[in-house]
Amino acid sequence: MPKMKTKSGAKKRFVVTGSGKIKRKHAYKSHILTKKSKKRKLALTHATLVHKADEKSVKEQLRLV
């Protein structure tokens, strides 16, 4: 049997932390930045964790389950 491949898009977007949580970047930080406040852009810069409700789906895409 061939190996199961990880979803290419998922491996580019998510990283698994040492404790097993999944880290992601924020959306809306790529263009049309002139109308967004400095505070909003700064908040979008920092990475965050994937929500508990989406965690199972992301782990399946990364073939961690």
Order of alpha helices (4+ residues) and beta strands (2+ residues): alpha-beta-beta-alpha-beta-alpha
